[in-house]
């Protein structure tokens, strides 16, 4: 049998080599993690979530009930933070309204005093709550995400209490309006970050609860 | 001599087999197609057109209008005060009658607020979806506050009945009525709070997608 010419063989081998390189080169780009701030869904439903969907009337599985208890403990750990939020918001709303409506220095000073008190009360709740949230047992990815969001909310709120105190001090010393406004904007940014983290925690938790056939938690539990 | 003739092409092909992966589409230097940290092999980012940018800005304007309507309609001077009044009432720092005043005040603001929301013109689908959620939420919250007023009235009457040591049967009926009303207002309230959270989720996600500044997080509180 005559041997093929070397150059023909080279071409055949080169073709095979290129063909082999072309196979198995498909991208395997991993799924991006859900970006913070967007609507989050539980990334990996637990196996019992599928069981929960099969029979609407069946009680949640033991695993789901355990998740329920762990969520409840997380919410309970965060509760003192949630309860103080609107006291500060209401006080700051009245202070800002007094300034905007030129209510007079006495009223502005009085309302700023109420804001300081509420800010301090909130601050006192934050570190113990942070410790309690961090210590709470978590098992599933959803529980870890909720815990992480709660910690982010608390950390942002801790920053905000310092920034608010700084802003009130500037307002009280008669600093220039631009300085006062800038400090309140700084406080506002941290406060916003804390509210966003709280909202994300709520969304993650409610989606996870629904997937496991659990009753939703109160919507105002994580604020 | 024939072996030497074979060696050359074989060596050449072996070299090609080693180098060829780098020439194949979708490949990276280390041969791992899954890792592409520089993103050079992803589809090129398409710059949004001017129409798309204007559309995104229109969505944002409409969302801000909705936020303004919500704030004027009870978000600013209603919700936080109603919530703190509820906490004070549960802590027995204010009377039931006083708490009822806060509930009435918030309900009145919110009824006007629902009309304000309804009056906001939206032309874009994303803002339209958010507006639907907010209108539904607003209506549910008005229902919650109305039921809460009735619940507090039942409690006030129940307390008066107990104080007067009147008919035990009437007192029991009032207790039952109060329990029913409490269940109803709590359900309406949860429906409303869920609606505003979903509205916020959607609005912020839409703004993130188009690279525009988010709304303040308490816009639909």
Interface residues (C-beta under 8 A of the other chain):
Chain A: X3 X6 X7 X9 X10 X13 X14 X16 X17 X18 X20 X21 X22 X25 X26 X27 X28 X29 X30 X35 X37 X38 X39 X83 X86 X87 X89 X90 X93 X188 X191 X192 X193 X195 X196 X199 X202 X203 X206 X216 X218 X219 X220
Chain B: X2 X5 X6 X8 X9 X10 X12 X13 X16 X17 X20 X21 X23 X24 X25 X26 X27 X33 X34 X36 X41 X42 X76 X77 X79 X80 X81 X83 X84 X87 X190 X193 X194 X197 X200 X201 X202 X204 X205 X208 X209 X214 X216 X217 X218
